[in-house]
């Protein structure tokens, strides 16, 4: 306690910023994961040898004109079958929703600037609040 009061305690509260291919950004505390595993189509976050989250970039199906159209359709279908869809407030250039199943919450997000792909972010429920609180659409990178 004395070291905390004196400012000498080491705390690992620093966050890492994640940037996705469609200009979404979010932050996670370093305490939420201790390894990142890059797979061909997915990036996985691990803590103590257990997966705590993943990020995937999905190509827009040829059946849809844009990624936003596909994610909207996915939201409608999910709502019809599970009824547990939560629309995400991401501003005018993005559309997203989340669904919670068996201890994990998955967000499905598309931006109007990137019509050919969309993102899924799936994390353990207790981690998702941190993702959601920092989630934003960044300006297009040059």
N, C-alpha and C positions, 0 to 999 in steps of 0.2 A: 504494500500500500504506500509506503514511504517513497519508493522509487517512482510510482505513478504520479504522486503529488509533486515530487521534485523534477519531473520531466525526464528522468533517466531510464524509464522503462522502455523496452523495445516492443512495439506493437506492430503487427503486420496488417494494418488496415489500408494499405495502399491498394488502389484499384488498377486493373488492366483494362484498357479500352479495346473493344473488338470492333472491327470495321468489316462489314459484309460487302459482297460484290454489287449490291444494289443500293449502296450509300446509307445503309442503316448503321447506327452505332449504338453500343451499349457498354456498360462497365460492370465488372465483377470484382469483388474484393479478392485479393490473393489468397485469403483464407478459405475461399469457396472451392478451390481446385489446386492440385499440386503437379499436374501434368496435362499436357495437350498432345493428343495423338492425331496426326493428320493422315486421314485415309483418302483414297482416290475421290470419293464423292461426299465425304463427311469429315468434319472436325469434331473430335470427342474431347470432353473435359472430364478429368479423373481426379478423385480425392481418395486417398488411402486405399488404392487398388479397386475402387468402385467407380463406375461411370456416373457422373452427376449431371451431364448435359451433352448436347450435340447441336451442331449447326450444319444445315444442308442447303445447297443451292439446287433448285429444281428448274429444269427448262420448261417453259410454257408449252402446253400441249398444242398441237396444230389445230385442235378443235376450238381454240379460243383466240380471239384477236389480240388480247393483251394479258399480261400476268395478273393485273387487277381484276379482269373479267373472270379468270380462272379461280382466283382466291375467293371472290364474291360467290361464285357458284359453289365452291367447296364449303363456304360458310352456310349457305342455304341448305345444302344437302346434310351437313353435320347437324344443323339445328333441327331438321326434320327427323333425324334418327336418334339423336342423343338429347337434344334440348338443352345442353349445357354449354352453349357457345357464348363467349364474352367478346363483344366487339372492342377492339383496341382503338384508343384515341391517338392517332398518329399525325394528324394534320391533313391538309387537302391533297398532298401529293402521294399519299400512301393509304393503303387499305389493309387491315389485318384483323384477325380474330384469334382467340385462344380457346383451347379445350383441355380439361383436366381428366386424366384417366389413370387409375392405379398408382397414384403418388407422383405422377409426372404431369407437367403442363407444357403443351406445345402451342407455339404461336406460328401462324401462317401469315406471311407478310409480303405484299407486293407494292412497288412504287411505280408511279406513272412514268418516271424517267427511264425505267428499265422494263420495257414490255416483254422481253424475251425470257425473263427468269424471275423467280420469286424465292423466298427464304423460309426455312423452318428453323425455329429455335426451340429446342426441347430441353427442359431441365427438371430436376426434382422440385416439387412444389415449394419447398422452403427457400430455394434459390431463385425461383421465378420472380418473386416480388422485387428483388434487387435488379434483375434484368429489366423488368417492366418500368421501374422507376427511373431508369437512366436511358431508356430506349428513345432514339430520335432519328430523324432523317437528316443526314448531313448534306452539305452542298456537294455537288458533283465534283469529284477530284479531277484535276487537270492531268 
